[in-house]
Amino acid sequence: MIKKVDEIARLDCFRDFRSGKPEAIFAQSKSSEDLIKIVKAYLECRDSVLVTRLSDEQMEALKRNFAEKLLINEKGRIAVVGEKARLLREGKIETIGKVAIFTAGTSDIAVAEEASVTAEFLGLKVLKFYDVGIACIYRLVEPLKKVTEEKVDAIIAIAGMEGALPSVLAGLVDVPIIAVPTSVGYGVNLNGLTPLFSMLLSCPSGVAVVNVDNGFGAAVFAYLIARRKL
């Protein structure tokens, strides 16, 4: 079913029945007025929607229009609108699997929070291990013990600089690694191109790489892995 919103959008309301994952609303470059129209239209055919890459102005617009059915993660610039916002706040959403999210540094947390909210929206339990990069490699010891105990379905490894974290993890664990390069680092980081290439060149097998800063895409990939195990 395609739902037309004026001349600005054609919503794929039942994408999850066709491809196993729901449509999300990408807020970047949209006016707040258009964004609200699109969200309202989507909620006419489904009970909840995920909205990514929000500006401060757009977050305020969502608060004005959906205060009672809204969950916003300002650090991740992401929101859940609708019934799932309430379920997430109350910890009542049904889960189908587990994902661990690692960040190399604190500066990568914004991308990690986008991934975390997306994963929870899709029904994954999330374990977070932030600022555990290889510059101080023994910080990985306790998180890896926890990952083994919890039997996670996948690990999302988020890193800037040279992007070495996913390769290190892939050499230590027997679960799929979803690598996310970030645009965090000094000049030669090249806004995420350097860690992107580094992750694509990973020597250990079992590493899949998504685009720069794409926490959303990494979480959807983790969800599809968990979903196949049902």
C-alpha positions as a Python dict, from the first residue, in 0.01 Angstrom:
ca = {
    (1, 'M'): (0, 0, 0),
    (2, 'I'): (135, 342, -101),
    (3, 'K'): (-7, 642, 85),
    (4, 'K'): (36, 975, -88),
    (5, 'V'): (105, 1285, 122),
    (6, 'D'): (26, 1595, -85),
    (7, 'E'): (303, 1620, -344),
    (8, 'I'): (587, 1557, -100),
    (9, 'A'): (584, 1186, -14),
    (10, 'R'): (460, 840, -108),
    (11, 'L'): (468, 621, 201),
    (12, 'D'): (537, 248, 180),
    (13, 'C'): (318, 163, 478),
    (14, 'F'): (344, -215, 454),
    (15, 'R'): (710, -252, 363),
    (16, 'D'): (770, -491, 652),
    (17, 'F'): (527, -748, 505),
    (18, 'R'): (722, -741, 178),
    (19, 'S'): (1082, -703, 290),
    (20, 'G'): (1080, -784, 661),
    (21, 'K'): (1153, -433, 786),
    (22, 'P'): (932, -124, 821),
    (23, 'E'): (980, 207, 647),
    (24, 'A'): (1148, 478, 853),
    (25, 'I'): (1118, 851, 798),
    (26, 'F'): (1448, 1022, 719),
    (27, 'A'): (1401, 1374, 857),
    (28, 'Q'): (1715, 1542, 726),
    (29, 'S'): (1647, 1823, 476),
    (30, 'K'): (1271, 1812, 538),
    (31, 'S'): (1091, 2114, 677),
    (32, 'S'): (928, 2063, 1017),
    (33, 'E'): (588, 2123, 858),
    (34, 'D'): (640, 1854, 594),
    (35, 'L'): (781, 1614, 851),
    (36, 'I'): (473, 1644, 1073),
    (37, 'K'): (246, 1584, 773),
    (38, 'I'): (438, 1271, 681),
    (39, 'V'): (438, 1132, 1036),
    (40, 'K'): (65, 1192, 1076),
    (41, 'A'): (-7, 1023, 743),
    (42, 'Y'): (204, 721, 833),
    (43, 'L'): (25, 683, 1167),
    (44, 'E'): (-305, 660, 980),
    (45, 'C'): (-199, 323, 839),
    (46, 'R'): (43, 190, 1107),
    (47, 'D'): (54, 233, 1483),
    (48, 'S'): (419, 344, 1511),
    (49, 'V'): (702, 492, 1307),
    (50, 'L'): (1073, 557, 1347),
    (51, 'V'): (1208, 901, 1253),
    (52, 'T'): (1583, 947, 1200),
    (53, 'R'): (1832, 1234, 1160),
    (54, 'L'): (1625, 1495, 1337),
    (55, 'S'): (1726, 1857, 1382),
    (56, 'D'): (1659, 2045, 1707),
    (57, 'E'): (1374, 2230, 1539),
    (58, 'Q'): (1217, 1907, 1417),
    (59, 'M'): (1241, 1750, 1763),
    (60, 'E'): (1054, 2045, 1909),
    (61, 'A'): (787, 2012, 1640),
    (62, 'L'): (740, 1644, 1725),
    (63, 'K'): (706, 1731, 2093),
    (64, 'R'): (433, 1986, 2015),
    (65, 'N'): (236, 1746, 1797),
    (66, 'F'): (287, 1403, 1955),
    (67, 'A'): (368, 1466, 2321),
    (68, 'E'): (172, 1166, 2455),
    (69, 'K'): (306, 911, 2206),
    (70, 'L'): (664, 1012, 2157),
    (71, 'L'): (1008, 886, 2259),
    (72, 'I'): (1301, 1104, 2153),
    (73, 'N'): (1670, 1025, 2188),
    (74, 'E'): (1831, 1365, 2141),
    (75, 'K'): (2187, 1234, 2134),
    (76, 'G'): (2102, 993, 1852),
    (77, 'R'): (1872, 1246, 1680),
    (78, 'I'): (1608, 977, 1649),
    (79, 'A'): (1248, 936, 1764),
    (80, 'V'): (976, 674, 1792),
    (81, 'V'): (624, 806, 1738),
    (82, 'G'): (313, 605, 1819),
    (83, 'E'): (221, 306, 2035),
    (84, 'K'): (575, 164, 2042),
    (85, 'A'): (697, 482, 2213),
    (86, 'R'): (483, 396, 2514),
    (87, 'L'): (586, 29, 2509),
    (88, 'L'): (954, 123, 2495),
    (89, 'R'): (919, 370, 2783),
    (90, 'E'): (746, 104, 2992),
    (91, 'G'): (986, -175, 2891),
    (92, 'K'): (701, -383, 2752),
    (93, 'I'): (805, -430, 2390),
    (94, 'E'): (839, -794, 2283),
    (95, 'T'): (1195, -892, 2194),
    (96, 'I'): (1309, -1143, 1932),
    (97, 'G'): (1685, -1135, 1988),
    (98, 'K'): (1988, -953, 2126),
    (99, 'V'): (2250, -721, 1985),
    (100, 'A'): (2559, -576, 2151),
    (101, 'I'): (2669, -226, 2052),
    (102, 'F'): (3035, -133, 2100),
    (103, 'T'): (3184, 210, 2042),
    (104, 'A'): (3554, 279, 2017),
    (105, 'G'): (3517, 620, 2180),
    (106, 'T'): (3272, 852, 2350),
    (107, 'S'): (3257, 1063, 2033),
    (108, 'D'): (3096, 768, 1851),
    (109, 'I'): (2801, 748, 2091),
    (110, 'A'): (2561, 956, 1878),
    (111, 'V'): (2578, 695, 1602),
    (112, 'A'): (2546, 418, 1862),
    (113, 'E'): (2231, 573, 2007),
    (114, 'E'): (2073, 584, 1660),
    (115, 'A'): (2152, 214, 1631),
    (116, 'S'): (2024, 141, 1981),
    (117, 'V'): (1684, 306, 1938),
    (118, 'T'): (1640, 144, 1597),
    (119, 'A'): (1724, -199, 1738),
    (120, 'E'): (1484, -159, 2030),
    (121, 'F'): (1209, -36, 1797),
    (122, 'L'): (1257, -353, 1591),
    (123, 'G'): (1240, -578, 1897),
    (124, 'L'): (1600, -642, 1995),
    (125, 'K'): (1740, -633, 2346),
    (126, 'V'): (2042, -402, 2339),
    (127, 'L'): (2363, -438, 2540),
    (128, 'K'): (2577, -124, 2531),
    (129, 'F'): (2954, -108, 2573),
    (130, 'Y'): (3078, 243, 2505),
    (131, 'D'): (3433, 382, 2494),
    (132, 'V'): (3607, 45, 2473),
    (133, 'G'): (3839, 112, 2179),
    (134, 'I'): (4169, -57, 2118),
    (135, 'A'): (4384, 233, 2240),
    (136, 'C'): (4321, 70, 2579),
    (137, 'I'): (4251, -282, 2463),
    (138, 'Y'): (4195, -448, 2801),
    (139, 'R'): (3870, -249, 2825),
    (140, 'L'): (3727, -518, 2595),
    (141, 'V'): (3774, -803, 2842),
    (142, 'E'): (3460, -761, 3055),
    (143, 'P'): (3231, -666, 2761),
    (144, 'L'): (3337, -975, 2568),
    (145, 'K'): (3263, -1196, 2871),
    (146, 'K'): (2916, -1044, 2888),
    (147, 'V'): (2856, -1090, 2515),
    (148, 'T'): (2948, -1458, 2547),
    (149, 'E'): (2720, -1508, 2848),
    (150, 'E'): (2426, -1332, 2681),
    (151, 'K'): (2463, -1519, 2349),
    (152, 'V'): (2399, -1214, 2135),
    (153, 'D'): (2293, -1256, 1773),
    (154, 'A'): (2527, -988, 1639),
    (155, 'I'): (2768, -714, 1745),
    (156, 'I'): (2755, -362, 1606),
    (157, 'A'): (3107, -216, 1626),
    (158, 'I'): (3124, 161, 1579),
    (159, 'A'): (3455, 342, 1535),
    (160, 'G'): (3617, 647, 1382),
    (161, 'M'): (3989, 727, 1360),
    (162, 'E'): (4140, 424, 1178),
    (163, 'G'): (3839, 202, 1251),
    (164, 'A'): (4025, -99, 1394),
    (165, 'L'): (3767, -208, 1655),
    (166, 'P'): (3556, -438, 1430),
    (167, 'S'): (3862, -632, 1313),
    (168, 'V'): (3978, -689, 1669),
    (169, 'L'): (3633, -810, 1776),
    (170, 'A'): (3602, -1038, 1473),
    (171, 'G'): (3922, -1215, 1579),
    (172, 'L'): (3783, -1286, 1924),
    (173, 'V'): (3415, -1382, 1893),
    (174, 'D'): (3202, -1623, 1691),
    (175, 'V'): (2911, -1390, 1610),
    (176, 'P'): (2858, -1163, 1307),
    (177, 'I'): (3019, -820, 1331),
    (178, 'I'): (2844, -523, 1175),
    (179, 'A'): (3100, -246, 1136),
    (180, 'V'): (3001, 120, 1132),
    (181, 'P'): (3265, 378, 1038),
    (182, 'T'): (3212, 724, 1183),
    (183, 'S'): (3314, 1069, 1070),
    (184, 'V'): (3507, 1111, 1397),
    (185, 'G'): (3879, 1176, 1380),
    (186, 'Y'): (4153, 1413, 1270),
    (187, 'G'): (4203, 1532, 914),
    (188, 'V'): (4316, 1206, 756),
    (189, 'N'): (3994, 1045, 884),
    (190, 'L'): (3845, 1216, 575),
    (191, 'N'): (3496, 1239, 728),
    (192, 'G'): (3477, 863, 774),
    (193, 'L'): (3637, 740, 451),
    (194, 'T'): (3952, 617, 624),
    (195, 'P'): (3772, 392, 878),
    (196, 'L'): (3533, 282, 601),
    (197, 'F'): (3822, 156, 389),
    (198, 'S'): (3992, 6, 694),
    (199, 'M'): (3680, -190, 786),
    (200, 'L'): (3633, -309, 427),
    (201, 'L'): (3992, -435, 439),
    (202, 'S'): (3939, -625, 766),
    (203, 'C'): (4161, -933, 780),
    (204, 'P'): (3936, -1146, 1008),
    (205, 'S'): (3630, -1283, 829),
    (206, 'G'): (3275, -1229, 950),
    (207, 'V'): (3269, -850, 922),
    (208, 'A'): (3000, -668, 723),
    (209, 'V'): (3032, -292, 676),
    (210, 'V'): (2759, -29, 646),
    (211, 'N'): (2795, 332, 536),
    (212, 'V'): (2956, 613, 735),
    (213, 'D'): (2758, 708, 1049),
    (214, 'N'): (2480, 466, 952),
    (215, 'G'): (2368, 338, 1291),
    (216, 'F'): (2017, 285, 1155),
    (217, 'G'): (2136, 53, 878),
    (218, 'A'): (2352, -147, 1117),
    (219, 'A'): (2059, -206, 1353),
    (220, 'V'): (1831, -317, 1070),
    (221, 'F'): (2099, -565, 959),
    (222, 'A'): (2128, -699, 1315),
    (223, 'Y'): (1750, -735, 1331),
    (224, 'L'): (1742, -937, 1009),
    (225, 'I'): (2011, -1169, 1146),
    (226, 'A'): (1814, -1226, 1466),
    (227, 'R'): (1488, -1266, 1278),
    (228, 'R'): (1628, -1548, 1065),
    (229, 'K'): (1704, -1746, 1381),
    (230, 'L'): (1341, -1761, 1493),
}
